Amino acid sequence: MTVTLCHSKTRGLDEIVSQADVVAAAVGRPDTIRGAWVKQGAVVLDVGTTRGADGKLRGDVEASARERAGYLTPVPGGVGPMTIAMLLWNTMELAERHAAG
């Protein structure tokens, strides 16, 4: 596996995404990853969430990516609940360590 790290200012982001078998998008800007860029059958993890003017949560990946992706995590309800669960787990772990001295 080759891991490529990109950011919102990466040049040629569309080309990089179009070659990826797995995409994890955590930019914090809605629709940064265009559906047309997603490789057919790719796994897309939409981690970023932003609340729009209408009050709804939106992800970093365009909804049209569903047509190409083999799997796309939903926003809301995809990665967010796992993030919250792990934050709580880590908080409990830290509290137990602190209590143990």
Beta strands, then each sheet from edge to edge (+ up, - down):
strand 1: 22-25
strand 2: 43-46
strand 3: 49-51
strand 4: 57-59
strand 5: 71-72
sheet 1: 1+ 2+ 5+
sheet 2: 3+ 4-
end
